[in-house]
Amino acid sequence: MQAIIKLFKGLPIKTKQKKILTKELLEKTIKKGFIFSEEVMYNYSNYDELIVLVEKVFGITGSQANKTFHKSWKKVKEAKVE
């Protein structure tokens, strides 16, 4: 499963049926820098396990991504304009 997530940045699904995303799940995943599609929600039931798996594959949390963004923005802000 980890190889599929890393290679395709997605999860395999058996059916294209959809399940509405809950506010609670959206809040959890958005903080970590990703969201699951409605098709993934229908095909998988252990969301906490999926969240841990995605974090493990990409090795970055939402707060880490935020820090990287702010460091990059600081470089742009302080760059000399010719």
C-alpha positions in Angstrom: 0.0 0.0 0.0 2.8 2.4 0.8 4.3 2.0 -2.7 1.0 2.8 -4.3 0.6 5.9 -2.2 4.1 7.1 -2.9 4.0 6.3 -6.7 0.5 7.5 -7.5 -0.2 9.8 -4.5 -3.5 8.0 -4.2 -5.2 4.9 -2.8 -6.7 2.0 -4.8 -10.5 1.7 -4.8 -12.8 -1.1 -5.7 -15.9 1.0 -6.5 -16.5 4.6 -7.5 -19.3 5.0 -5.0 -18.9 8.0 -2.7 -19.3 8.7 1.0 -19.7 12.3 2.2 -16.6 13.6 4.1 -17.3 14.4 7.7 -16.3 17.8 9.2 -14.2 15.9 11.8 -12.2 14.0 9.2 -11.7 17.1 7.1 -10.4 19.0 10.1 -7.9 16.2 10.9 -6.6 15.8 7.4 -6.5 19.5 6.3 -4.3 20.2 9.4 -1.9 17.5 8.0 -1.9 19.0 4.5 -4.1 16.5 2.6 -7.6 15.3 2.2 -9.2 12.0 1.1 -11.7 11.9 -1.8 -15.3 10.8 -1.2 -14.5 7.5 -3.1 -11.7 6.7 -0.7 -14.0 7.4 2.2 -16.5 4.8 0.8 -13.8 2.2 0.2 -12.0 2.4 3.5 -13.2 2.4 7.0 -10.1 2.9 9.2 -9.4 6.6 8.6 -7.0 7.0 11.4 -4.8 4.2 10.0 -4.9 5.8 6.6 -3.9 9.2 8.0 -0.9 7.6 9.7 0.1 5.7 6.5 0.0 8.8 4.4 2.1 10.7 6.9 4.6 7.9 7.0 4.9 7.7 3.2 5.3 11.5 2.7 7.2 12.0 6.0 5.9 15.6 6.6 3.2 16.9 8.8 1.1 20.0 8.1 3.1 22.0 10.6 6.4 21.0 9.0 5.0 22.0 5.6 4.0 25.3 7.0 7.4 26.0 8.4 9.0 25.2 5.0 6.6 27.7 3.3 7.4 30.4 5.7 11.2 29.9 5.3 10.8 30.0 1.5 8.6 33.1 1.7 11.3 34.8 3.9 13.9 34.1 1.2 11.6 35.6 -1.5 10.8 38.6 0.7 14.5 39.4 1.4 15.8 38.7 -2.1 17.5 41.6 -3.9 15.5 42.9 -6.8 17.7 44.0 -9.8 
